[in-house]
Amino acid sequence: MAANRIKIAQDKAELVKSLLASKETPGLFQTYVEVMIFAAALGVKYKKSVPLGDTTKREPSPIPQENFASLGYDKIIKLLGIVETSDIQILASREDVYEDKRTQVFEEYANGGLEILQSELRGVVDYEIQFLLILRKAIDYQENNIEGEFNLTRFLK
């Protein structure tokens, strides 16, 4: 099985490491899995899917998909795959071609989300405050892009 690990683009490796909590830093996430799920959600939110290019071999190394499954996030990978491809066959868990496609879709959205984060966090010292601003911006984006519904929350600011 070629797609049993989620890869991280080489040019985003330092960012991913900086978002992780450690003894030295109070990062925003406890695991690489959480970083990648957040990044993929951000990529989906802004419809930004970016091919990986060169990937990391070491820290952070490719993440086993079992780590996603143990935290219940494997469903997100499958859901994203079916939404992106509109092919229910992508849920076939044991067929390599479908597993590869699900993984690729997830990796590319996560990479797109990491690209957004890289841009938003450039030069920022305190990631916590900037993350709150990023989340607020995402909420505003959603409120202002609701189709087919008149949204009064735009006038409350």
MIDOSE-1310 file (N, C-alpha, C; in nm, 2 decimals, decimal comma, always signed):
residues 157
maan	+0,08/-0,12/+0,00/+0,00/+0,00/+0,00/+0,09/+0,12/+0,00; +0,08/+0,20/-0,10/+0,16/+0,32/-0,12/+0,12/+0,44/-0,03; -0,01/+0,44/+0,00/-0,07/+0,56/+0,06/-0,10/+0,54/+0,21; -0,02/+0,47/+0,28/-0,05/+0,45/+0,42/+0,01/+0,55/+0,51
riki	+0,07/+0,66/+0,45/+0,12/+0,77/+0,53/+0,09/+0,90/+0,47; +0,06/+1,00/+0,55/+0,03/+1,14/+0,50/+0,16/+1,21/+0,50; +0,20/+1,26/+0,38/+0,33/+1,33/+0,36/+0,31/+1,48/+0,38; +0,42/+1,55/+0,41/+0,42/+1,69/+0,44/+0,52/+1,75/+0,34
aqdk	+0,48/+1,86/+0,27/+0,57/+1,93/+0,18/+0,69/+1,98/+0,25; +0,81/+1,96/+0,18/+0,94/+2,00/+0,24/+0,94/+2,15/+0,28; +0,88/+2,24/+0,19/+0,88/+2,38/+0,22/+0,79/+2,42/+0,34; +0,71/+2,33/+0,39/+0,62/+2,36/+0,50/+0,66/+2,29/+0,63
aelv	+0,77/+2,21/+0,63/+0,81/+2,13/+0,74/+0,84/+2,22/+0,86; +0,91/+2,33/+0,85/+0,95/+2,42/+0,96/+0,82/+2,47/+1,03; +0,73/+2,51/+0,94/+0,60/+2,57/+0,99/+0,53/+2,46/+1,07; +0,52/+2,34/+1,02/+0,45/+2,23/+1,09/+0,51/+2,21/+1,23
ksll	+0,64/+2,20/+1,23/+0,71/+2,18/+1,36/+0,69/+2,30/+1,45; +0,68/+2,42/+1,40/+0,66/+2,53/+1,49/+0,52/+2,54/+1,55; +0,43/+2,47/+1,49/+0,29/+2,47/+1,54/+0,27/+2,37/+1,65; +0,37/+2,28/+1,67/+0,35/+2,17/+1,76/+0,41/+2,21/+1,90
aske	+0,33/+2,18/+2,00/+0,38/+2,21/+2,14/+0,49/+2,12/+2,17; +0,59/+2,17/+2,24/+0,71/+2,10/+2,29/+0,75/+2,15/+2,43; +0,85/+2,09/+2,48/+0,90/+2,14/+2,61/+0,95/+2,29/+2,61; +1,00/+2,32/+2,49/+1,05/+2,46/+2,47/+0,95/+2,56/+2,43
tpgl	+0,85/+2,52/+2,36/+0,75/+2,61/+2,30/+0,61/+2,57/+2,33; +0,52/+2,67/+2,35/+0,38/+2,63/+2,38/+0,30/+2,63/+2,25; +0,34/+2,54/+2,16/+0,27/+2,53/+2,03/+0,12/+2,52/+2,04; +0,05/+2,54/+1,93/-0,09/+2,54/+1,93/-0,16/+2,40/+1,92
fqty	-0,08/+2,30/+1,88/-0,13/+2,17/+1,86/-0,05/+2,07/+1,93; -0,11/+1,96/+1,98/-0,04/+1,85/+2,05/+0,03/+1,75/+1,96; -0,03/+1,73/+1,84/+0,02/+1,63/+1,75/+0,03/+1,68/+1,61; +0,11/+1,61/+1,53/+0,12/+1,65/+1,38/-0,02/+1,62/+1,32
vevm	-0,09/+1,52/+1,36/-0,22/+1,49/+1,31/-0,31/+1,61/+1,32; -0,31/+1,67/+1,44/-0,40/+1,79/+1,46/-0,36/+1,90/+1,37; -0,23/+1,92/+1,35/-0,18/+2,03/+1,26/-0,24/+2,00/+1,12; -0,22/+1,88/+1,07/-0,26/+1,85/+0,93/-0,41/+1,85/+0,92
ifaa	-0,49/+1,81/+1,01/-0,64/+1,82/+1,01/-0,68/+1,97/+1,00; -0,62/+2,05/+1,08/-0,65/+2,19/+1,08/-0,62/+2,26/+0,95; -0,50/+2,22/+0,90/-0,45/+2,28/+0,77/-0,54/+2,23/+0,66; -0,58/+2,11/+0,66/-0,67/+2,06/+0,55/-0,81/+2,13/+0,56
algv	-0,86/+2,15/+0,68/-0,99/+2,22/+0,70/-0,97/+2,37/+0,64; -0,86/+2,43/+0,67/-0,84/+2,56/+0,62/-0,83/+2,56/+0,47; -0,76/+2,47/+0,41/-0,75/+2,45/+0,27/-0,89/+2,43/+0,20; -0,97/+2,35/+0,26/-1,10/+2,33/+0,21/-1,19/+2,46/+0,22
kykk	-1,18/+2,52/+0,34/-1,25/+2,65/+0,36/-1,23/+2,75/+0,25; -1,10/+2,76/+0,21/-1,07/+2,86/+0,11/-1,05/+2,80/-0,03; -1,09/+2,68/-0,04/-1,08/+2,61/-0,17/-0,94/+2,61/-0,23; -0,84/+2,58/-0,14/-0,70/+2,59/-0,18/-0,64/+2,45/-0,17
svpl	-0,61/+2,39/-0,29/-0,55/+2,26/-0,30/-0,42/+2,28/-0,37; -0,31/+2,24/-0,31/-0,18/+2,26/-0,37/-0,10/+2,13/-0,37; -0,05/+2,09/-0,49/+0,03/+1,97/-0,50/+0,15/+1,98/-0,41; +0,20/+1,86/-0,36/+0,30/+1,86/-0,26/+0,44/+1,90/-0,31
gdtt	+0,48/+1,85/-0,42/+0,62/+1,87/-0,47/+0,71/+1,78/-0,38; +0,83/+1,83/-0,34/+0,92/+1,76/-0,25/+0,86/+1,74/-0,12; +0,87/+1,62/-0,06/+0,82/+1,60/+0,08/+0,93/+1,57/+0,18; +0,89/+1,58/+0,30/+0,99/+1,56/+0,41/+1,01/+1,41/+0,43
krep	+1,14/+1,38/+0,46/+1,17/+1,24/+0,49/+1,19/+1,22/+0,64; +1,24/+1,33/+0,70/+1,27/+1,32/+0,85/+1,16/+1,41/+0,92; +1,21/+1,47/+1,02/+1,12/+1,55/+1,11/+1,05/+1,67/+1,03; +0,92/+1,68/+1,02/+0,83/+1,57/+1,06/+0,82/+1,47/+0,95
spip	+0,83/+1,35/+0,99/+0,83/+1,24/+0,89/+0,68/+1,21/+0,85; +0,66/+1,14/+0,74/+0,52/+1,11/+0,70/+0,45/+1,04/+0,81; +0,32/+1,08/+0,83/+0,24/+1,04/+0,94/+0,16/+0,92/+0,90; +0,17/+0,81/+0,98/+0,09/+0,69/+0,95/-0,06/+0,72/+0,96
qenf	-0,13/+0,67/+0,87/-0,28/+0,69/+0,87/-0,34/+0,63/+0,99; -0,28/+0,53/+1,05/-0,33/+0,48/+1,18/-0,34/+0,58/+1,28; -0,25/+0,68/+1,28/-0,26/+0,79/+1,38/-0,38/+0,87/+1,36; -0,42/+0,89/+1,24/-0,55/+0,97/+1,21/-0,67/+0,88/+1,26
aslg	-0,66/+0,75/+1,23/-0,77/+0,66/+1,26/-0,79/+0,65/+1,42; -0,68/+0,65/+1,49/-0,69/+0,63/+1,63/-0,75/+0,76/+1,70; -0,74/+0,87/+1,63/-0,80/+0,99/+1,69/-0,94/+1,02/+1,62; -0,98/+0,93/+1,53/-1,11/+0,95/+1,47/-1,11/+1,04/+1,35
ydki	-1,00/+1,08/+1,30/-0,99/+1,17/+1,19/-0,99/+1,10/+1,05; -0,98/+0,97/+1,05/-0,98/+0,90/+0,92/-1,11/+0,93/+0,84; -1,22/+0,95/+0,92/-1,34/+0,98/+0,85/-1,34/+1,11/+0,77; -1,26/+1,21/+0,82/-1,25/+1,34/+0,75/-1,18/+1,31/+0,62
ikll	-1,07/+1,23/+0,62/-1,00/+1,20/+0,50/-1,09/+1,14/+0,40; -1,18/+1,04/+0,44/-1,27/+0,98/+0,35/-1,38/+1,07/+0,30; -1,43/+1,15/+0,39/-1,53/+1,25/+0,36/-1,48/+1,35/+0,25; -1,36/+1,40/+0,28/-1,30/+1,49/+0,18/-1,28/+1,43/+0,05
give	-1,24/+1,30/+0,05/-1,22/+1,23/-0,08/-1,35/+1,22/-0,16; -1,46/+1,18/-0,09/-1,58/+1,17/-0,16/-1,64/+1,30/-0,21; -1,63/+1,40/-0,13/-1,68/+1,53/-0,17/-1,60/+1,59/-0,29; -1,47/+1,57/-0,29/-1,38/+1,62/-0,40/-1,40/+1,54/-0,53
tsdi	-1,42/+1,41/-0,52/-1,43/+1,33/-0,64/-1,57/+1,30/-0,69; -1,66/+1,31/-0,60/-1,80/+1,27/-0,62/-1,81/+1,13/-0,66; -1,72/+1,04/-0,62/-1,72/+0,90/-0,65/-1,73/+0,82/-0,52; -1,84/+0,75/-0,50/-1,86/+0,68/-0,38/-1,76/+0,56/-0,37
qila	-1,70/+0,52/-0,48/-1,60/+0,41/-0,48/-1,48/+0,45/-0,40; -1,45/+0,58/-0,38/-1,33/+0,62/-0,31/-1,34/+0,57/-0,17; -1,45/+0,53/-0,12/-1,46/+0,48/+0,02/-1,42/+0,34/+0,03; -1,39/+0,27/-0,08/-1,34/+0,14/-0,07/-1,20/+0,14/+0,00
sred	-1,20/+0,10/+0,12/-1,08/+0,12/+0,20/-0,96/+0,03/+0,17; -0,98/-0,08/+0,11/-0,87/-0,17/+0,08/-0,81/-0,17/-0,06; -0,87/-0,09/-0,14/-0,81/-0,08/-0,28/-0,71/+0,03/-0,29; -0,59/+0,00/-0,33/-0,48/+0,10/-0,33/-0,51/+0,22/-0,41
vyed	-0,58/+0,20/-0,53/-0,60/+0,32/-0,61/-0,69/+0,42/-0,54; -0,79/+0,38/-0,47/-0,88/+0,47/-0,40/-0,81/+0,53/-0,27; -0,74/+0,44/-0,21/-0,66/+0,49/-0,09/-0,56/+0,60/-0,13; -0,50/+0,58/-0,24/-0,40/+0,67/-0,29/-0,47/+0,81/-0,33
krtq	-0,59/+0,80/-0,39/-0,66/+0,92/-0,43/-0,71/+1,00/-0,31; -0,76/+0,92/-0,21/-0,81/+0,99/-0,08/-0,69/+1,06/-0,02; -0,58/+0,99/-0,01/-0,46/+1,05/+0,06/-0,41/+1,17/-0,02; -0,41/+1,16/-0,15/-0,36/+1,28/-0,23/-0,45/+1,40/-0,21
vfee	-0,58/+1,38/-0,21/-0,68/+1,49/-0,20/-0,65/+1,55/-0,06; -0,64/+1,47/+0,04/-0,62/+1,53/+0,18/-0,49/+1,60/+0,19; -0,38/+1,54/+0,13/-0,25/+1,60/+0,14/-0,25/+1,74/+0,07; -0,31/+1,74/-0,05/-0,31/+1,87/-0,12/-0,39/+1,98/-0,06
yang	-0,51/+1,94/+0,01/-0,58/+2,05/+0,08/-0,50/+2,09/+0,21; -0,44/+1,99/+0,27/-0,36/+2,03/+0,39/-0,24/+2,12/+0,35; -0,18/+2,09/+0,24/-0,07/+2,17/+0,18/-0,12/+2,31/+0,15; -0,24/+2,32/+0,09/-0,30/+2,45/+0,07/-0,33/+2,53/+0,19
glei	-0,38/+2,46/+0,30/-0,40/+2,52/+0,42/-0,27/+2,57/+0,49; -0,17/+2,49/+0,48/-0,03/+2,52/+0,53/+0,02/+2,64/+0,46; +0,00/+2,65/+0,33/+0,04/+2,77/+0,25/-0,03/+2,90/+0,30; -0,16/+2,89/+0,33/-0,23/+3,00/+0,39/-0,17/+3,04/+0,52
lqse	-0,15/+2,94/+0,61/-0,09/+2,96/+0,74/+0,05/+3,03/+0,73; +0,13/+2,97/+0,64/+0,26/+3,03/+0,62/+0,26/+3,18/+0,58; +0,17/+3,21/+0,50/+0,15/+3,35/+0,46/+0,10/+3,44/+0,58; +0,00/+3,39/+0,65/-0,06/+3,46/+0,76/+0,03/+3,47/+0,88
lrgv	+0,12/+3,38/+0,90/+0,21/+3,37/+1,02/+0,35/+3,43/+0,99; +0,38/+3,47/+0,87/+0,51/+3,53/+0,83/+0,54/+3,65/+0,92; +0,65/+3,64/+1,00/+0,69/+3,75/+1,08/+0,62/+3,76/+1,21; +0,53/+3,68/+1,24/+0,45/+3,68/+1,36/+0,52/+3,61/+1,48
vdye	+0,52/+3,68/+1,59/+0,59/+3,62/+1,71/+0,49/+3,54/+1,79; +0,37/+3,59/+1,82/+0,27/+3,52/+1,90/+0,17/+3,46/+1,81; +0,18/+3,33/+1,79/+0,09/+3,25/+1,70/-0,05/+3,25/+1,75; -0,07/+3,25/+1,89/-0,20/+3,24/+1,94/-0,29/+3,35/+1,90
iqfl	-0,24/+3,47/+1,91/-0,32/+3,59/+1,87/-0,35/+3,58/+1,72; -0,25/+3,55/+1,64/-0,27/+3,55/+1,50/-0,37/+3,43/+1,46; -0,37/+3,32/+1,53/-0,46/+3,22/+1,50/-0,60/+3,26/+1,53; -0,62/+3,34/+1,64/-0,76/+3,39/+1,67/-0,80/+3,48/+1,55
lilr	-0,71/+3,56/+1,50/-0,75/+3,64/+1,39/-0,78/+3,56/+1,26; -0,70/+3,46/+1,24/-0,73/+3,37/+1,12/-0,87/+3,30/+1,14; -0,90/+3,26/+1,26/-1,03/+3,20/+1,28/-1,14/+3,30/+1,26; -1,12/+3,42/+1,31/-1,22/+3,52/+1,30/-1,24/+3,56/+1,15
kaid	-1,13/+3,56/+1,07/-1,14/+3,59/+0,93/-1,22/+3,48/+0,86; -1,20/+3,35/+0,90/-1,27/+3,24/+0,84/-1,42/+3,25/+0,87; -1,45/+3,29/+0,99/-1,59/+3,30/+1,03/-1,65/+3,42/+0,94; -1,58/+3,53/+0,93/-1,63/+3,64/+0,85/-1,65/+3,60/+0,70
yqen	-1,55/+3,52/+0,65/-1,56/+3,47/+0,51/-1,68/+3,38/+0,49; -1,71/+3,30/+0,59/-1,83/+3,21/+0,58/-1,96/+3,29/+0,59; -1,97/+3,39/+0,68/-2,09/+3,47/+0,69/-2,11/+3,55/+0,57; -2,01/+3,60/+0,50/-2,03/+3,69/+0,39/-2,05/+3,61/+0,26
nieg	-2,03/+3,48/+0,26/-2,04/+3,40/+0,14/-2,15/+3,29/+0,15; -2,25/+3,32/+0,23/-2,36/+3,23/+0,24/-2,45/+3,26/+0,12; -2,47/+3,15/+0,04/-2,55/+3,17/-0,08/-2,70/+3,14/-0,06; -2,78/+3,22/-0,12/-2,93/+3,19/-0,11/-2,99/+3,23/+0,01
efnl	-2,92/+3,30/+0,10/-2,98/+3,34/+0,23/-2,94/+3,48/+0,26; -3,03/+3,56/+0,31/-3,00/+3,69/+0,35/-2,94/+3,69/+0,49; -2,82/+3,74/+0,50/-2,75/+3,73/+0,63/-2,73/+3,86/+0,69; -2,80/+3,89/+0,80/-2,80/+4,01/+0,87/-2,67/+4,03/+0,96
trfl	-2,60/+3,93/+0,99/-2,48/+3,94/+1,07/-2,38/+4,03/+1,01; -2,38/+4,05/+0,88/-2,28/+4,15/+0,82/-2,30/+4,29/+0,87; -2,42/+4,32/+0,91/-2,45/+4,46/+0,95/-2,43/+4,48/+1,10; -2,39/+4,38/+1,17/-2,38/+4,39/+1,32/-2,23/+4,43/+1,36
k	-2,15/+4,45/+1,27/-2,01/+4,48/+1,30/-1,98/+4,63/+1,32
